[in-house]
Amino acid sequence: QVHLVESGGGSVQPGGSLTLSCEVSGNRPPNYCLAWFRQAPGKEREGVAYIDNHGTTFYANSVKGRFTISNDNAENALYLQMNTLDVEDTAMYYCAAADRVVGLLYRLCDLKERTYDTWGQGTHVTVTY
């Protein structure tokens, strides 16, 4: 079973940058989805970006061009580089993992919560003046 631990959150001014890390330990399946989600106060959790076992990435429109997701298999880590941060990016950020193989199905990755069955505890990002 995969275990996820996020780090790197903090407070930053608008326009600034921050890099989140997620330690991925345990038995990672060979075919996987790894993703970042976030939940702002009073809002539902939303998908931010994912990366699959082929290195294919996908971003929510709200972060496209500003955020970069990457995966270092050697270090068992998932990253989210966040640039040009805005106050709207303030949220608790979670990393999540999913096995793409479910029974006889080989799933595509997406940014739906129900796709992911393993979650970290979250790291908080505050963007403020």
C-alpha positions as CSV (number, residue, x, y, z in Angstrom):
1,Q,0.0,0.0,0.0
2,V,1.2,3.5,-0.8
3,H,1.7,6.1,1.9
4,L,1.8,9.8,1.0
5,V,3.2,12.7,3.1
6,E,3.1,16.3,1.8
7,S,5.5,19.1,2.7
8,G,6.5,22.5,1.5
9,G,3.5,24.6,2.3
10,G,3.7,28.0,3.7
11,S,2.9,31.7,3.3
12,V,3.9,33.6,0.2
13,Q,3.1,37.0,-1.4
14,P,1.1,37.2,-4.6
15,G,3.3,36.7,-7.6
16,G,5.6,34.5,-5.6
17,S,6.6,30.8,-6.0
18,L,6.4,27.7,-3.9
19,T,7.3,24.1,-4.4
20,L,5.3,21.4,-2.7
21,S,6.7,17.9,-2.2
22,C,5.0,14.6,-1.6
23,E,6.9,11.6,-0.3
24,V,5.6,8.4,-1.9
25,S,6.5,5.3,0.1
26,G,5.3,1.8,0.1
27,N,4.5,-0.4,-2.9
28,R,3.7,1.9,-5.8
29,P,1.9,0.0,-8.5
30,P,3.7,-0.1,-11.9
31,N,0.7,1.7,-13.5
32,Y,-0.4,4.7,-11.5
33,C,-1.9,8.1,-11.4
34,L,-0.4,10.7,-9.0
35,A,-2.2,14.0,-8.5
36,W,-2.4,17.2,-6.5
37,F,-5.8,18.4,-5.3
38,R,-6.6,21.5,-3.2
39,Q,-9.4,22.6,-1.0
40,A,-9.9,26.3,-0.2
41,P,-11.9,27.4,2.8
42,G,-15.6,26.9,2.2
43,K,-15.1,25.2,-1.1
44,E,-15.1,21.7,-2.4
45,R,-11.8,19.9,-3.1
46,E,-10.7,20.3,-6.7
47,G,-8.1,18.6,-8.8
48,V,-5.0,20.7,-9.7
49,A,-2.8,18.4,-11.8
50,Y,-1.9,14.8,-12.4
51,I,1.0,12.8,-13.8
52,D,0.8,9.1,-14.9
53,N,3.3,6.3,-15.1
54,H,4.2,7.4,-18.7
55,G,4.9,11.0,-17.6
56,T,1.8,12.4,-19.2
57,T,0.6,15.4,-17.3
58,F,-2.7,17.3,-17.2
59,Y,-3.6,20.6,-15.5
60,A,-6.7,22.3,-14.4
61,N,-7.4,25.5,-16.4
62,S,-7.0,27.6,-13.3
63,V,-3.3,26.6,-12.9
64,K,-2.3,25.9,-16.5
65,G,0.9,27.7,-17.4
66,R,1.7,28.5,-13.7
67,F,2.0,25.2,-12.0
68,T,4.2,22.2,-13.0
69,I,3.8,18.7,-11.7
70,S,6.7,16.3,-11.7
71,N,7.6,12.9,-10.4
72,D,11.0,11.6,-9.3
73,N,10.9,7.9,-9.2
74,A,14.4,7.6,-7.9
75,E,13.6,9.8,-4.9
76,N,10.0,8.5,-4.6
77,A,8.7,12.0,-4.6
78,L,6.0,14.0,-6.4
79,Y,6.4,17.7,-6.7
80,L,4.2,20.7,-7.6
81,Q,6.1,23.8,-8.6
82,M,3.8,26.8,-8.2
83,N,4.6,30.1,-9.9
84,T,2.9,33.4,-10.1
85,L,0.7,32.6,-7.1
86,D,-2.5,34.4,-6.6
87,V,-4.6,34.8,-3.4
88,E,-7.1,32.4,-5.1
89,D,-4.5,29.7,-4.8
90,T,-4.8,29.7,-1.0
91,A,-5.8,26.3,0.0
92,M,-4.9,23.0,1.7
93,Y,-3.0,21.0,-0.9
94,Y,-3.2,17.2,-1.0
95,C,-1.3,14.6,-3.0
96,A,-3.2,11.5,-4.1
97,A,-2.5,8.2,-5.7
98,A,-4.4,5.6,-7.7
99,D,-3.6,2.3,-9.3
100,R,-4.6,2.5,-13.0
101,V,-5.5,-1.2,-13.0
102,V,-8.7,-2.1,-11.4
103,G,-9.8,-5.7,-12.0
104,L,-9.6,-6.1,-15.8
105,L,-9.8,-2.3,-16.4
106,Y,-6.9,-0.1,-17.3
107,R,-8.0,3.4,-16.4
108,L,-7.1,6.8,-17.7
109,C,-6.0,9.3,-15.1
110,D,-8.2,12.2,-14.3
111,L,-8.8,14.9,-11.7
112,K,-11.9,13.3,-10.1
113,E,-11.6,12.6,-6.4
114,R,-13.3,9.2,-6.7
115,T,-10.4,8.0,-8.9
116,Y,-7.9,8.2,-6.0
117,D,-7.9,5.9,-3.0
118,T,-4.8,7.0,-1.2
119,W,-4.4,10.6,0.2
120,G,-1.8,12.5,2.1
121,Q,-2.7,14.6,5.1
122,G,-2.3,17.9,3.3
123,T,0.0,21.0,3.4
124,H,-1.4,24.5,3.7
125,V,-0.5,27.3,1.2
126,T,-1.4,30.8,2.0
127,V,-1.0,33.6,-0.6
128,T,-1.4,37.0,1.0
129,Y,0.1,40.5,1.1
